[in-house]
Amino acid sequence: HSDSLLPKNYISACHVCAQQKGDHRAPAGLLCPLPNPSRPWSHIALDFVVGLPESQGFTCIMSVVDRFSKACHLVPLKGLPSSTVTAKLLVKHVFRLHGIPTEILSDRGPQFVARVWKEFAEALGAKVALTSGHHPQTNGQCERLNQELGAMLRCVCSSQPNTWSTHLAWIEYAHNCHVSTSTGQSPFEASLGYQPSLFPQQSLASVSIPQFLRGARRAWASTRAALERTAARNKQLADRHRRPAPLYTLGQDVWLSSRDIPLKASSRKLTPRFIGPFRVLDTPTPTTVRLDLPRNMKVHPVFHISLVKPVGSSPLCPAPAPPPPARLYKGGLVYSVRRILDSRPRGRGVQYLVDWEGYGPEERSWVPRSFIMDHSLIRDYEESVARTPGSVR
């Protein structure tokens, strides 16, 4: 039995296997639903729909969802707004109608990571909640609304795409009238306490103020209970296709999935599936880790645990040697180069994509020809290009 474990132990600790082979297991990390709000419009989610054809000067949509009632507001825009414009839009289309929320959830778009946006939220006393890197499921409310919005737009204006902005108000109204599977009520019922009719009725029964308030409180209580049941059911269903994640500790080394990382490579198809290893600096939430990334990667360092995996170790497979130290040459530091991967013209010269000895693909960089001291590297690269069929340089 112990002999059968030897190959498995070796493979789990092999850095080449860990980087180059895909992970075909169920995603790590059980579902961790966001806490359910206790009243309408206290917690909102925000996103943008882009890539739409121009319609009366509008090219995109700001979608705002109330996480309690599932009510939405859809605002046509002429382009992606800045942080300041986004704040003004929320005041005009949301806050003046429903009050200032406790929390605003969004992705990590440039509008929402800017200092202006954080200062705006702090001035209102609202908490800014951002999704973890490359994990849009955190903002699933808006992602689901955007899918529904796209389907409805295709239904009503596929033959005349440039008229979508004229249908947006009715699409919003239809969404807010439709019963949500999460709450068992329409967004209008859950947020306002009544269901407006699509067309005026012949006679409307008068409702006293106390009756209206009691009805609204009952609607909120039933909505809250329905949300908790839905969250529990969704977690149960989602966890069937997931596995518990390892417990990551501070200082632990992990591999990071390269799926959403813009690596410098001549062939994306053949780049490593995982890069690293990187050290864990913090665990902000039970489902995210903060990694110590090189500055030149220019990505947010917090990732969902489904995008990382621990670095294995085994006496059968010693860890690779550390990168060779830099040498002092003519008053500056020089580093060893493994090979040249690609070239590109820059101005009157040429730059080469360099794979550094002892470093992963995340450290690759473009350097001028004059920076390469060993000219045999350039000769080897040019010969390999010349041998490639159909290559043109």
Sequence and secondary structure as in RCSB ss.txt:
>XXXX:A:sequence
HSDSLLPKNYISACHVCAQQKGDHRAPAGLLCPLPNPSRPWSHIALDFVVGLPESQGFTCIMSVVDRFSKACHLV
PLKGLPSSTVTAKLLVKHVFRLHGIPTEILSDRGPQFVARVWKEFAEALGAKVALTSGHHPQTNGQCERLNQELG
AMLRCVCSSQPNTWSTHLAWIEYAHNCHVSTSTGQSPFEASLGYQPSLFPQQSLASVSIPQFLRGARRAWASTRA
ALERTAARNKQLADRHRRPAPLYTLGQDVWLSSRDIPLKASSRKLTPRFIGPFRVLDTPTPTTVRLDLPRNMKVH
PVFHISLVKPVGSSPLCPAPAPPPPARLYKGGLVYSVRRILDSRPRGRGVQYLVDWEGYGPEERSWVPRSFIMDH
SLIRDYEESVARTPGSVR
>XXXX:A:secstr
 HHHHHHHHHHHH HHHHHHS   S  BS        SSTTSEEEEEEE     BTTB EEEEEEETTT  EEEE
EESS   HHHHHHHHIIIIIHHH   SEEEE   HHHHSHHHHHHHHHHT EEEE  BT GGGGHHHHHHHHHHH
HHHHHHHSSSGGGHHHHHHHHHHHHHHS  TTTSS HHHHHHSS   SS  S      HHHHHHHHHHHHHHHHH
HHHHHHHHHHHHHHTT B      TT EEEEE TTS    S GGGS SEEEEEEEEEEEETTEEEE   GGG S 
SEEEGGGEEE   BTTB         EEETTEEE  EEEEEEEEEETTEEEEEEEETT  GGG EEEEGGG   H
HHHHHHHHHHHHSTT   
